[in-house]
Amino acid sequence: MVKKILLLIVFSLFTISTFAAGETSKLDTGDTAWMLIATALVMLMTPAGLALFYGGLSRNKFVLNTVGMSYVSFCAASIIWVIIGYSLAFGQNNLLIGSIKHWFLENIKITDLQGTIPMLLFVVFQGTFAAIAVAIVSGSVVERVKFSTWVVFSFLWVLLVYAPIAHWVWGGGFLSQNGELDFAGGTVIHINAGVAGLILALILGKRKGISQSDQPTSVKLTVLGSALLWFGWFGFNAGSALGANFVAANALLVTNVAASMGGLAWIIMERAFNRRPTLLGVASGAISGLVGITPACGYVNVSAALVIGLVSGWIGYFGVFKLKKLLKYDDTLDAFGIHGLVGIWGAIATGIFANPAINTGVGLVYGNPKQVWVQLVAVLVTIAYSAIATAAVFYLCSFITKGARVAEHIEMQGIDEAYHGEKGFSFQYEEYHETAEAE
């Protein structure tokens, strides 16, 4: 009798464990619903959020071109991603690059899963990341790069720069195997895009016809864009948990905390140095906080998020108002100053504050100083590859389009009207300003 009871218990435990193991390979409708929403949120960030954020910061005669570069970046990245980009990033767990097995998404059935969500949903989610990465780069070179060159660059940069780094970090590549922690894209997106933007700005040189009196076209557009980015960033960071779970909830919470602290940190700096806290400043600070928390959001708690957001706001301010003047480069909309520099801080901060109570990572504060070194190696590798590969891709694009910079008369007149044949507004800011002064 006792023997039968014991056999029954063993059989029951085996059945339960087998059922539980099988559950992990089944579609979870809750996870899938959340990831559908998260993907839509990240999509919103590029042709709406970033486009408005950048468009409001540019000069009046370049607004539509600036918005258009973000918009077309999303289109180009989405196409090259499903053709071959996804396969190179996630096709196989090699050290350096994926494979071509999923060329045109071949060998992916509609019923295939990535964890508990459809693999096709994972494909499009990751594609929105590739799109915003290349769109961020555009902020460094708007107002002087050819639109045709930018379209070609968007295709090739996602293919040859973004996809390899994404594989190294998220696709089973050597940085992942080395233990780097990057939950939602500190190295893959922000450092990569920021460094790429700086390289392009240095290659193209400074804009013509700029003066101290030039102002952003519309602070209101920029603030609206920053709010849309903030909203979409919840999908960006919390969605990287790939499910509706505890880690996703933590990521959403610390994302909001860091963004809020970043906005306050920036206006503290403005008050200290300029005596005028600005709405543009608080919006830029919030974006800095979002950049800083991105790699860490799945690994840190609220107290760490407060520190990360605070320092992110300060670093962003330094990059925009101090470093750019010191080194005299023309990063039009400060892609490097905010995304590059703050992204570096965020990656290293992840190695400092990663909390084992949140996720698997263990940082310096919790007894693992080696993690800081691992993060630093990943940062340096990303900077080096992004700089070299971006320069090579851009020179190739310049050759294909017979020059990468618009003609001087187009730059002086404004790309919106001279090239696109459109106007962002029914009047020119400069003309209105001169008339107002005369009156």
C-alpha positions as CSV (number, residue, x, y, z in Angstrom):
1,M,0.0,0.0,0.0
2,V,2.8,2.4,1.0
3,K,4.7,1.5,-2.2
4,K,1.6,2.3,-4.3
5,I,1.2,5.7,-2.6
6,L,4.8,6.6,-3.2
7,L,4.6,5.6,-6.9
8,L,1.4,7.7,-7.2
9,I,3.2,10.8,-5.6
10,V,6.2,10.3,-7.9
11,F,3.9,10.0,-11.0
12,S,2.0,13.1,-9.9
13,L,5.1,15.2,-9.5
14,F,6.5,14.0,-12.8
15,T,3.2,14.9,-14.5
16,I,3.1,18.4,-12.9
17,S,6.7,19.2,-13.8
18,T,6.2,17.9,-17.3
19,F,3.1,20.1,-17.7
20,A,4.9,23.1,-16.3
21,A,7.9,22.6,-18.6
22,G,5.5,22.3,-21.6
23,E,3.8,25.5,-20.6
24,T,6.9,27.5,-21.2
25,S,6.8,26.5,-24.9
26,K,3.2,27.6,-25.4
27,L,1.7,30.9,-26.5
28,D,0.8,33.1,-23.6
29,T,-2.0,35.4,-24.7
30,G,-1.3,37.9,-21.9
31,D,2.4,38.2,-22.9
32,T,1.4,38.4,-26.5
33,A,-1.1,41.2,-25.9
34,W,1.4,43.2,-23.9
35,M,4.1,42.8,-26.6
36,L,1.6,43.9,-29.4
37,I,1.0,47.1,-27.4
38,A,4.7,47.5,-26.6
39,T,5.6,47.2,-30.3
40,A,3.1,49.8,-31.2
41,L,4.4,52.1,-28.5
42,V,8.0,51.8,-29.8
43,M,6.8,52.4,-33.4
44,L,5.2,55.7,-32.2
45,M,8.6,56.9,-31.0
46,T,10.2,57.3,-34.5
47,P,7.8,58.8,-37.1
48,A,6.0,60.8,-34.4
49,G,8.0,61.3,-31.2
50,L,11.5,61.7,-32.5
51,A,10.3,63.4,-35.6
52,L,8.5,66.1,-33.6
53,F,11.3,66.4,-31.0
54,Y,13.9,66.9,-33.7
55,G,11.7,69.0,-36.0
56,G,10.9,71.5,-33.3
57,L,14.7,71.9,-32.5
58,S,15.7,72.5,-36.1
59,R,15.6,75.9,-37.9
60,N,12.3,76.9,-39.7
61,K,13.5,76.2,-43.2
62,F,14.6,72.7,-42.4
63,V,11.6,71.4,-40.3
64,L,10.0,69.2,-42.9
65,N,13.3,67.7,-44.0
66,T,14.2,66.9,-40.4
67,V,10.8,65.3,-39.8
68,G,11.1,63.5,-43.1
69,M,14.5,62.0,-42.2
70,S,13.0,60.3,-39.1
71,Y,10.0,59.2,-41.1
72,V,12.0,57.7,-44.0
73,S,14.4,56.1,-41.5
74,F,11.5,54.1,-40.1
75,C,10.5,53.0,-43.6
76,A,14.0,52.0,-44.7
77,A,14.9,50.2,-41.5
78,S,11.6,48.3,-41.5
79,I,12.2,46.9,-45.0
80,I,15.9,46.0,-44.6
81,W,15.1,44.4,-41.2
82,V,12.7,41.8,-42.6
83,I,14.8,41.2,-45.7
84,I,18.1,40.3,-43.9
85,G,18.7,42.5,-40.9
86,Y,16.8,40.3,-38.4
87,S,18.5,37.2,-39.7
88,L,22.0,38.8,-39.3
89,A,21.1,39.9,-35.8
90,F,19.2,36.9,-34.4
91,G,19.6,34.1,-37.0
92,Q,22.1,32.0,-35.1
93,N,24.1,32.2,-31.9
94,N,27.5,32.8,-33.5
95,L,30.2,35.0,-31.9
96,L,30.3,37.7,-34.6
97,I,27.2,37.6,-36.8
98,G,23.9,35.6,-37.1
99,S,23.1,33.9,-40.4
100,I,21.1,34.2,-43.6
101,K,18.7,31.4,-42.7
102,H,15.9,33.9,-42.1
103,W,16.4,35.9,-45.3
104,F,13.0,37.4,-46.1
105,L,11.9,35.7,-42.8
106,E,12.3,32.3,-44.4
107,N,12.1,29.3,-42.1
108,I,9.9,31.2,-39.6
109,K,6.5,29.7,-39.4
110,I,3.5,31.7,-38.2
111,T,3.3,29.3,-35.2
112,D,6.9,29.6,-34.1
113,L,7.5,31.1,-30.7
114,Q,10.1,33.3,-29.1
115,G,9.6,32.4,-25.5
116,T,5.9,32.8,-25.0
117,I,5.2,35.2,-27.8
118,P,5.0,34.7,-31.6
119,M,8.4,34.9,-33.2
120,L,7.0,37.2,-35.9
121,L,6.0,39.6,-33.1
122,F,9.5,39.5,-31.8
123,V,10.8,40.3,-35.3
124,V,8.7,43.4,-35.6
125,F,9.4,44.5,-32.1
126,Q,13.2,44.3,-32.7
127,G,12.7,46.1,-36.0
128,T,11.3,49.1,-34.3
129,F,14.5,49.3,-32.3
130,A,16.6,49.3,-35.4
131,A,14.4,52.0,-36.9
132,I,14.8,54.4,-34.0
133,A,18.5,53.8,-33.8
134,V,19.2,55.1,-37.3
135,A,16.7,57.9,-36.9
136,I,18.6,59.1,-33.8
137,V,21.7,59.4,-36.0
138,S,20.0,61.8,-38.3
139,G,19.9,64.4,-35.5
140,S,23.6,65.0,-35.9
141,V,23.5,65.9,-39.6
142,V,20.2,67.5,-40.4
143,E,20.2,70.8,-42.3
144,R,23.1,69.8,-44.5
145,V,23.0,66.1,-45.7
146,K,21.3,65.1,-48.9
147,F,18.0,63.3,-48.5
148,S,19.0,60.7,-51.1
149,T,22.2,60.0,-49.2
150,W,20.3,59.6,-46.0
151,V,17.8,57.1,-47.5
152,V,20.7,54.9,-48.8
153,F,22.6,55.3,-45.5
154,S,19.5,54.2,-43.5
155,F,19.4,50.9,-45.4
156,L,23.1,50.2,-45.2
157,W,23.7,51.4,-41.6
158,V,21.0,49.1,-40.2
159,L,22.5,46.2,-42.2
160,L,26.2,46.7,-41.6
161,V,26.4,48.6,-38.3
162,Y,23.3,48.0,-36.2
163,A,22.7,44.4,-37.0
164,P,26.2,43.2,-36.0
165,I,26.1,45.0,-32.7
166,A,22.6,43.8,-31.9
167,H,23.9,40.3,-32.5
168,W,26.9,40.7,-30.2
169,V,24.7,41.9,-27.4
170,W,21.3,40.2,-27.9
171,G,21.8,37.5,-30.5
172,G,24.2,35.3,-28.6
173,G,27.4,37.1,-29.8
174,F,30.6,37.6,-28.0
175,L,29.5,40.6,-25.8
176,S,26.5,38.6,-24.6
177,Q,28.7,35.6,-23.9
178,N,31.2,37.9,-22.0
179,G,28.3,38.8,-19.7
180,E,27.4,42.3,-20.8
181,L,24.1,43.6,-19.4
182,D,22.0,45.7,-21.8
183,F,18.3,45.3,-21.1
184,A,16.9,47.6,-23.8
185,G,19.6,49.1,-25.9
186,G,22.2,51.3,-24.1
187,T,25.1,50.0,-26.3
188,V,23.1,48.6,-29.2
189,I,21.1,51.8,-29.8
190,H,22.2,54.9,-27.8
191,I,26.0,54.6,-27.8
192,N,26.0,53.2,-31.3
193,A,23.7,55.9,-32.7
194,G,25.4,58.7,-30.7
195,V,28.9,57.8,-31.9
196,A,27.7,57.3,-35.5
197,G,26.1,60.8,-35.4
198,L,29.3,62.4,-34.1
199,I,31.3,60.7,-36.9
200,L,28.9,61.9,-39.6
201,A,29.0,65.5,-38.1
202,L,32.8,65.5,-38.3
203,I,32.8,64.2,-41.9
204,L,30.2,66.7,-43.2
205,G,31.6,69.7,-41.3
206,K,29.7,72.6,-39.9
207,R,26.5,74.0,-41.2
208,K,26.5,77.2,-43.2
209,G,24.7,80.4,-42.3
210,I,24.1,79.7,-38.7
211,S,24.3,82.5,-36.1
212,Q,23.9,83.0,-32.4
213,S,20.4,84.4,-33.0
214,D,19.1,81.2,-34.5
215,Q,16.4,79.6,-32.3
216,P,14.5,76.3,-32.4
217,T,11.5,76.6,-34.7
218,S,9.0,75.4,-32.1
219,V,9.7,74.5,-28.5
220,K,6.1,73.3,-28.3
221,L,6.7,70.7,-31.0
222,T,9.8,69.6,-29.2
223,V,8.1,69.2,-25.9
224,L,5.2,67.3,-27.6
225,G,7.8,65.1,-29.2
226,S,9.5,64.4,-25.9
227,A,6.2,63.5,-24.3
228,L,5.5,61.0,-27.1
229,L,9.0,59.6,-26.7
230,W,8.5,59.3,-23.0
231,F,5.2,57.5,-23.5
232,G,6.7,55.2,-26.2
233,W,9.7,54.4,-24.0
234,F,7.5,52.4,-21.7
235,G,7.1,49.9,-24.5
236,F,10.8,50.3,-25.4
237,N,12.0,49.4,-21.9
238,A,9.2,47.3,-20.3
239,G,8.6,45.5,-23.6
240,S,12.2,44.3,-23.5
241,A,11.1,41.8,-20.8
242,L,9.2,40.1,-23.7
243,G,6.3,39.4,-21.4
244,A,3.8,40.8,-18.9
245,N,5.8,40.0,-15.8
246,F,7.5,41.3,-12.7
247,V,10.6,42.5,-14.6
248,A,8.5,44.4,-17.1
249,A,6.7,46.2,-14.2
250,N,10.0,47.1,-12.6
251,A,11.4,48.4,-15.9
252,L,8.3,50.6,-16.4
253,L,8.6,52.0,-12.9
254,V,12.3,52.9,-13.0
255,T,12.0,54.3,-16.5
256,N,9.5,56.8,-15.3
257,V,11.5,57.7,-12.2
258,A,14.8,58.2,-14.2
259,A,13.1,60.4,-16.8
260,S,11.5,62.6,-14.1
261,M,14.8,62.9,-12.3
262,G,16.6,63.7,-15.5
263,G,14.3,66.5,-16.3
264,L,14.7,68.0,-12.8
265,A,18.5,67.6,-13.0
266,W,18.8,69.5,-16.3
267,I,16.8,72.5,-15.1
268,I,18.9,72.6,-11.9
269,M,22.0,72.9,-14.1
270,E,20.3,75.6,-16.2
271,R,19.4,77.5,-13.0
272,A,22.9,77.3,-11.7
273,F,24.7,78.3,-15.0
274,N,22.1,80.4,-16.9
275,R,19.7,81.5,-14.1
276,R,16.8,80.5,-16.4
277,P,15.3,77.0,-16.2
278,T,13.6,76.3,-19.6
279,L,10.9,74.1,-20.9
280,L,13.3,72.9,-23.6
281,G,15.7,72.0,-20.8
282,V,13.3,69.9,-18.8
283,A,12.3,68.0,-22.0
284,S,15.9,67.4,-22.9
285,G,16.7,66.3,-19.4
286,A,13.8,63.8,-19.4
287,I,15.1,62.3,-22.6
288,S,18.6,62.1,-21.0
289,G,17.1,60.2,-18.1
290,L,15.4,57.8,-20.4
291,V,18.6,57.2,-22.3
292,G,20.5,56.6,-19.1
293,I,18.0,54.1,-17.7
294,T,17.6,52.1,-20.9
295,P,20.3,49.5,-20.4
296,A,19.7,49.2,-16.7
297,C,15.9,49.2,-16.4
298,G,15.6,45.4,-16.2
299,Y,18.3,45.2,-13.5
300,V,18.1,48.1,-11.0
301,N,15.7,49.3,-8.3
302,V,14.2,52.7,-7.7
303,S,17.0,54.1,-5.6
304,A,19.5,53.3,-8.4
305,A,17.1,54.8,-11.0
306,L,17.1,58.1,-9.1
307,V,20.9,58.2,-9.2
308,I,21.0,57.2,-12.9
309,G,18.5,59.8,-13.8
310,L,20.2,62.6,-11.8
311,V,23.6,62.0,-13.4
312,S,22.1,61.5,-16.8
313,G,20.5,64.9,-16.7
314,W,23.8,66.5,-15.7
315,I,25.8,64.6,-18.4
316,G,23.3,65.5,-21.1
317,Y,23.6,69.2,-20.1
318,F,27.4,69.0,-20.1
319,G,27.4,67.3,-23.6
320,V,25.1,69.8,-25.1
321,F,26.4,73.1,-23.6
322,K,30.0,72.4,-22.6
323,L,31.6,69.6,-24.6
324,K,30.3,70.7,-28.0
325,K,31.6,74.2,-27.5
326,L,34.9,73.0,-26.2
327,L,35.6,70.6,-29.1
328,K,33.8,72.8,-31.7
329,Y,31.9,70.1,-33.6
330,D,28.5,70.8,-35.1
331,D,26.2,68.0,-33.8
332,T,23.0,69.7,-35.0
333,L,20.5,68.3,-32.5
334,D,22.9,66.8,-30.0
335,A,22.6,63.1,-30.8
336,F,26.0,62.5,-29.4
337,G,25.7,64.9,-26.5
338,I,22.5,63.2,-25.2
339,H,22.4,59.6,-26.7
340,G,26.1,58.9,-27.0
341,L,27.5,60.4,-23.7
342,V,24.5,59.5,-21.6
343,G,24.4,56.0,-23.1
344,I,27.9,55.5,-22.0
345,W,27.0,56.5,-18.4
346,G,23.9,54.2,-18.5
347,A,25.9,51.2,-19.6
348,I,28.5,51.7,-16.9
349,A,25.8,52.5,-14.3
350,T,24.2,49.1,-15.1
351,G,27.5,47.4,-14.0
352,I,27.4,49.4,-10.8
353,F,23.8,49.1,-9.7
354,A,22.6,45.8,-11.2
355,N,20.6,44.2,-8.4
356,P,20.2,40.4,-8.1
357,A,16.9,40.9,-6.4
358,I,15.5,42.3,-9.6
359,N,17.1,40.1,-12.2
360,T,20.1,37.8,-12.9
361,G,22.7,40.6,-13.1
362,V,25.0,41.5,-10.2
363,G,26.8,44.8,-10.1
364,L,29.5,46.5,-8.1
365,V,27.3,47.7,-5.3
366,Y,26.2,44.1,-4.7
367,G,29.7,42.6,-4.7
368,N,30.6,42.1,-8.3
369,P,33.1,44.7,-9.4
370,K,34.0,42.7,-12.5
371,Q,30.6,43.7,-14.1
372,V,31.8,47.3,-14.4
373,W,34.8,46.1,-16.5
374,V,32.5,43.9,-18.6
375,Q,30.3,46.9,-19.3
376,L,33.3,49.1,-20.1
377,V,34.7,46.6,-22.6
378,A,31.3,46.5,-24.3
379,V,31.2,50.3,-24.5
380,L,34.7,50.5,-26.0
381,V,34.0,47.8,-28.6
382,T,30.7,49.5,-29.6
383,I,32.4,52.9,-29.9
384,A,35.2,51.5,-32.0
385,Y,33.1,49.5,-34.4
386,S,30.4,52.1,-34.8
387,A,32.9,54.8,-35.6
388,I,34.8,52.8,-38.2
389,A,31.9,51.1,-39.8
390,T,29.7,54.2,-39.9
391,A,32.5,56.2,-41.6
392,A,32.9,53.4,-44.2
393,V,29.2,53.2,-44.8
394,F,28.8,56.9,-45.2
395,Y,31.7,57.3,-47.6
396,L,30.1,54.5,-49.7
397,C,26.8,56.3,-49.6
398,S,28.4,59.5,-50.6
399,F,30.0,57.7,-53.6
400,I,26.6,56.2,-54.6
401,T,24.8,59.5,-54.5
402,K,27.7,61.6,-55.9
403,G,28.3,63.6,-52.8
404,A,26.6,63.6,-49.4
405,R,26.1,67.3,-48.7
406,V,23.5,69.5,-50.3
407,A,24.6,72.3,-52.6
408,E,25.4,75.6,-50.8
409,H,22.5,77.5,-52.3
410,I,20.1,74.8,-51.2
411,E,21.5,74.9,-47.7
412,M,21.2,78.7,-47.5
413,Q,17.7,78.7,-49.0
414,G,16.5,75.8,-46.9
415,I,16.1,72.2,-47.8
416,D,12.3,72.2,-47.2
417,E,11.6,74.6,-50.1
418,A,14.6,74.2,-52.3
419,Y,14.6,70.4,-52.4
420,H,11.2,69.1,-51.2
421,G,9.2,72.0,-52.6
422,E,7.3,72.3,-49.3
423,K,7.1,74.7,-46.3
424,G,6.7,73.7,-42.7
425,F,5.0,76.9,-41.9
426,S,3.1,79.6,-44.0
427,F,5.7,82.2,-43.0
428,Q,9.5,82.3,-42.4
429,Y,10.5,82.9,-38.9
430,E,13.3,85.3,-39.9
431,E,10.9,87.5,-42.0
432,Y,8.4,87.6,-39.2
433,H,11.1,88.5,-36.7
434,E,12.5,91.3,-38.9
435,T,9.0,92.7,-39.4
436,A,8.2,92.6,-35.7
437,E,11.4,94.5,-34.9
438,A,10.6,97.2,-37.5
439,E,7.2,97.8,-36.0
